[in-house]
Amino acid sequence: MKLPTRSMNWAKPDSFPAREWLVTNGLGGYASGTVAGYATRRYHGLLIAALPSPMGRAMMLNQCVERLIQPDGTMATLGLEHPESGRLTRGDGHLTGFRLDGGLPVWRYEVGALVLEKRLVMSHLQNTTRVTYRKVGGDGLATLTLRPAVHFRGHDAPVDSPHPERYHFSASGDRFELTGGHDYPSLRLTLHGRPSAFTLDAQETPEVVFSIEAARGVQVDG
């Protein structure tokens, strides 16, 4: 069996907004996005699950905002951010490289002397996305904070389709579950790594602009 070629060349930051990545699970589900980290298409997300008929594909986990808190309390945003105005920005500029390793995406972040790598993979024949973070350079401890963003909706449903009336959250140990009405299964989240904690702090983003869709004249603000 011939193994996939391992690409070890890091893409440069200037190409991040235009480049996209895609990982699939063999069921019809997938994860995709821009290298920069923000969504420019309504089909970008960290978990687009392939659900049994008649539901089909569904957006279950849109994105995750990543921030690193350094020992002195300084907070740095990893990756590049897409503000609500729809304009593209470099954020804090800590995303310094991107490559494929065996066909799977790898991001490189540099915050001061600290260097992190992020990897994403989907479990074969499962609606499961795994994201890992690993320190590969630098000394000292830092705190990584992750804020997931969700809007359960059908794959081809309008982005401004109503949210479920109410999301229900439950926790058991290091496992967390978010339910959005009877039409969708639960989204299950878990954290691996010690120490770790989950803070309940719900927020709502009033508007997200998908720039590629907008350029086509498609009204998909959500």
C-alpha positions as a Python dict, from the first residue, in 0.01 Angstrom:
ca = {
    (1, 'M'): (0, 0, 0),
    (2, 'K'): (136, 340, -95),
    (3, 'L'): (113, 593, 185),
    (4, 'P'): (8, 953, 114),
    (5, 'T'): (287, 1199, 55),
    (6, 'R'): (370, 1396, 370),
    (7, 'S'): (394, 1764, 291),
    (8, 'M'): (641, 1936, 522),
    (9, 'N'): (640, 2280, 361),
    (10, 'W'): (478, 2556, 564),
    (11, 'A'): (242, 2790, 374),
    (12, 'K'): (301, 3159, 438),
    (13, 'P'): (53, 3391, 615),
    (14, 'D'): (-23, 3594, 301),
    (15, 'S'): (-200, 3290, 153),
    (16, 'F'): (-412, 3200, 457),
    (17, 'P'): (-736, 3388, 373),
    (18, 'A'): (-757, 3234, 23),
    (19, 'R'): (-659, 2876, 108),
    (20, 'E'): (-914, 2622, 228),
    (21, 'W'): (-889, 2276, 385),
    (22, 'L'): (-1125, 1976, 392),
    (23, 'V'): (-1131, 1659, 607),
    (24, 'T'): (-1396, 1388, 561),
    (25, 'N'): (-1517, 1092, 768),
    (26, 'G'): (-1623, 839, 502),
    (27, 'L'): (-1992, 877, 590),
    (28, 'G'): (-2057, 1196, 396),
    (29, 'G'): (-1974, 1418, 692),
    (30, 'Y'): (-1684, 1659, 689),
    (31, 'A'): (-1500, 1952, 844),
    (32, 'S'): (-1375, 2244, 636),
    (33, 'G'): (-1272, 2607, 653),
    (34, 'T'): (-1013, 2860, 557),
    (35, 'V'): (-657, 2821, 678),
    (36, 'A'): (-706, 3159, 846),
    (37, 'G'): (-970, 3009, 1075),
    (38, 'Y'): (-1284, 3206, 985),
    (39, 'A'): (-1572, 3096, 766),
    (40, 'T'): (-1611, 3251, 421),
    (41, 'R'): (-1871, 2997, 303),
    (42, 'R'): (-2188, 2883, 475),
    (43, 'Y'): (-2059, 2523, 445),
    (44, 'H'): (-1749, 2589, 655),
    (45, 'G'): (-1754, 2426, 999),
    (46, 'L'): (-1568, 2195, 1235),
    (47, 'L'): (-1838, 1927, 1230),
    (48, 'I'): (-2088, 1886, 950),
    (49, 'A'): (-2240, 1553, 1054),
    (50, 'A'): (-2388, 1295, 817),
    (51, 'L'): (-2712, 1199, 991),
    (52, 'P'): (-2954, 918, 901),
    (53, 'S'): (-3225, 983, 644),
    (54, 'P'): (-3429, 1196, 615),
    (55, 'M'): (-3203, 1449, 790),
    (56, 'G'): (-2884, 1412, 589),
    (57, 'R'): (-2596, 1648, 655),
    (58, 'A'): (-2630, 1900, 936),
    (59, 'M'): (-2410, 2177, 1074),
    (60, 'M'): (-2337, 2083, 1436),
    (61, 'L'): (-2023, 2276, 1532),
    (62, 'N'): (-1947, 2596, 1342),
    (63, 'Q'): (-1614, 2710, 1479),
    (64, 'C'): (-1402, 2754, 1790),
    (65, 'V'): (-1236, 3076, 1902),
    (66, 'E'): (-892, 3000, 2045),
    (67, 'R'): (-704, 3225, 2284),
    (68, 'L'): (-385, 3176, 2481),
    (69, 'I'): (-341, 3339, 2824),
    (70, 'Q'): (26, 3377, 2912),
    (71, 'P'): (164, 3365, 3269),
    (72, 'D'): (166, 3747, 3293),
    (73, 'G'): (-205, 3756, 3204),
    (74, 'T'): (-155, 3872, 2844),
    (75, 'M'): (-417, 3722, 2612),
    (76, 'A'): (-336, 3635, 2250),
    (77, 'T'): (-584, 3527, 1984),
    (78, 'L'): (-458, 3230, 1786),
    (79, 'G'): (-513, 3239, 1413),
    (80, 'L'): (-678, 3516, 1218),
    (81, 'E'): (-1014, 3665, 1302),
    (82, 'H'): (-1309, 3761, 1084),
    (83, 'P'): (-1487, 4054, 1252),
    (84, 'E'): (-1862, 4097, 1233),
    (85, 'S'): (-1826, 4371, 972),
    (86, 'G'): (-1714, 4108, 723),
    (87, 'R'): (-1375, 4269, 667),
    (88, 'L'): (-1072, 4044, 688),
    (89, 'T'): (-810, 4112, 952),
    (90, 'R'): (-495, 3948, 1077),
    (91, 'G'): (-615, 3938, 1436),
    (92, 'D'): (-312, 3917, 1663),
    (93, 'G'): (-105, 3762, 1382),
    (94, 'H'): (10, 3455, 1576),
    (95, 'L'): (-76, 3205, 1302),
    (96, 'T'): (259, 3173, 1126),
    (97, 'G'): (238, 2852, 925),
    (98, 'F'): (14, 2584, 775),
    (99, 'R'): (92, 2251, 612),
    (100, 'L'): (-55, 1910, 536),
    (101, 'D'): (79, 1603, 714),
    (102, 'G'): (-46, 1285, 548),
    (103, 'G'): (-324, 1493, 393),
    (104, 'L'): (-440, 1632, 729),
    (105, 'P'): (-412, 2000, 831),
    (106, 'V'): (-152, 2130, 1074),
    (107, 'W'): (-142, 2491, 1199),
    (108, 'R'): (157, 2657, 1364),
    (109, 'Y'): (120, 2943, 1614),
    (110, 'E'): (391, 3154, 1773),
    (111, 'V'): (313, 3358, 2084),
    (112, 'G'): (631, 3517, 2213),
    (113, 'A'): (875, 3231, 2266),
    (114, 'L'): (594, 2973, 2279),
    (115, 'V'): (525, 2764, 1968),
    (116, 'L'): (207, 2555, 1932),
    (117, 'E'): (88, 2310, 1668),
    (118, 'K'): (-279, 2234, 1609),
    (119, 'R'): (-399, 1926, 1423),
    (120, 'L'): (-747, 1821, 1312),
    (121, 'V'): (-871, 1475, 1218),
    (122, 'M'): (-1213, 1308, 1182),
    (123, 'S'): (-1273, 953, 1303),
    (124, 'H'): (-1345, 714, 1017),
    (125, 'L'): (-1717, 635, 982),
    (126, 'Q'): (-1800, 850, 1285),
    (127, 'N'): (-1939, 1201, 1319),
    (128, 'T'): (-1646, 1296, 1540),
    (129, 'T'): (-1390, 1574, 1498),
    (130, 'R'): (-1074, 1569, 1708),
    (131, 'V'): (-862, 1881, 1750),
    (132, 'T'): (-530, 1858, 1934),
    (133, 'Y'): (-290, 2127, 2053),
    (134, 'R'): (75, 2057, 2133),
    (135, 'K'): (354, 2278, 2254),
    (136, 'V'): (655, 2226, 2027),
    (137, 'G'): (879, 2512, 2139),
    (138, 'G'): (938, 2754, 2423),
    (139, 'D'): (934, 2728, 2801),
    (140, 'G'): (677, 2811, 3064),
    (141, 'L'): (309, 2742, 3114),
    (142, 'A'): (11, 2906, 2946),
    (143, 'T'): (-367, 2857, 2950),
    (144, 'L'): (-552, 2774, 2629),
    (145, 'T'): (-917, 2885, 2618),
    (146, 'L'): (-1161, 2752, 2359),
    (147, 'R'): (-1506, 2899, 2288),
    (148, 'P'): (-1720, 2679, 2062),
    (149, 'A'): (-1982, 2845, 1840),
    (150, 'V'): (-2291, 2651, 1734),
    (151, 'H'): (-2597, 2699, 1516),
    (152, 'F'): (-2765, 2366, 1445),
    (153, 'R'): (-2910, 2377, 1093),
    (154, 'G'): (-2953, 2161, 786),
    (155, 'H'): (-2663, 2155, 542),
    (156, 'D'): (-2845, 2357, 277),
    (157, 'A'): (-3074, 2549, 511),
    (158, 'P'): (-3054, 2930, 504),
    (159, 'V'): (-2793, 3063, 744),
    (160, 'D'): (-3054, 3293, 895),
    (161, 'S'): (-3284, 2999, 970),
    (162, 'P'): (-3410, 3016, 1329),
    (163, 'H'): (-3203, 2864, 1605),
    (164, 'P'): (-3364, 2590, 1812),
    (165, 'E'): (-3593, 2751, 2068),
    (166, 'R'): (-3343, 2672, 2340),
    (167, 'Y'): (-3014, 2488, 2368),
    (168, 'H'): (-2993, 2257, 2668),
    (169, 'F'): (-2656, 2199, 2829),
    (170, 'S'): (-2552, 1916, 3060),
    (171, 'A'): (-2221, 1803, 3208),
    (172, 'S'): (-2093, 1481, 3357),
    (173, 'G'): (-1729, 1474, 3459),
    (174, 'D'): (-1524, 1591, 3162),
    (175, 'R'): (-1806, 1523, 2913),
    (176, 'F'): (-2043, 1796, 2802),
    (177, 'E'): (-2359, 1773, 2594),
    (178, 'L'): (-2551, 2037, 2402),
    (179, 'T'): (-2899, 1961, 2273),
    (180, 'G'): (-3090, 2184, 2033),
    (181, 'G'): (-3448, 2060, 2016),
    (182, 'H'): (-3591, 1733, 1887),
    (183, 'D'): (-3478, 1770, 1526),
    (184, 'Y'): (-3107, 1721, 1593),
    (185, 'P'): (-2896, 1479, 1795),
    (186, 'S'): (-2690, 1606, 2084),
    (187, 'L'): (-2348, 1758, 2028),
    (188, 'R'): (-2106, 1594, 2269),
    (189, 'L'): (-1786, 1771, 2371),
    (190, 'T'): (-1499, 1643, 2582),
    (191, 'L'): (-1165, 1781, 2698),
    (192, 'H'): (-848, 1577, 2737),
    (193, 'G'): (-559, 1727, 2929),
    (194, 'R'): (-499, 1818, 3288),
    (195, 'P'): (-594, 2044, 3441),
    (196, 'S'): (-900, 2143, 3239),
    (197, 'A'): (-1232, 2309, 3314),
    (198, 'F'): (-1550, 2412, 3135),
    (199, 'T'): (-1701, 2756, 3203),
    (200, 'L'): (-2064, 2820, 3114),
    (201, 'D'): (-2072, 3170, 2961),
    (202, 'A'): (-2327, 3185, 2680),
    (203, 'Q'): (-2297, 3463, 2422),
    (204, 'E'): (-2471, 3535, 2093),
    (205, 'T'): (-2302, 3666, 1779),
    (206, 'P'): (-2557, 3895, 1612),
    (207, 'E'): (-2421, 3867, 1258),
    (208, 'V'): (-2167, 3661, 1064),
    (209, 'V'): (-2080, 3759, 708),
    (210, 'F'): (-1970, 3485, 466),
    (211, 'S'): (-1759, 3688, 226),
    (212, 'I'): (-1742, 3441, -66),
    (213, 'E'): (-2118, 3389, -60),
    (214, 'A'): (-2174, 3764, -34),
    (215, 'A'): (-1949, 3821, -336),
    (216, 'R'): (-2179, 3593, -535),
    (217, 'G'): (-2478, 3802, -437),
    (218, 'V'): (-2615, 3536, -203),
    (219, 'Q'): (-2776, 3681, 109),
    (220, 'V'): (-2654, 3448, 381),
    (221, 'D'): (-2590, 3670, 682),
    (222, 'G'): (-2681, 3487, 999),
}
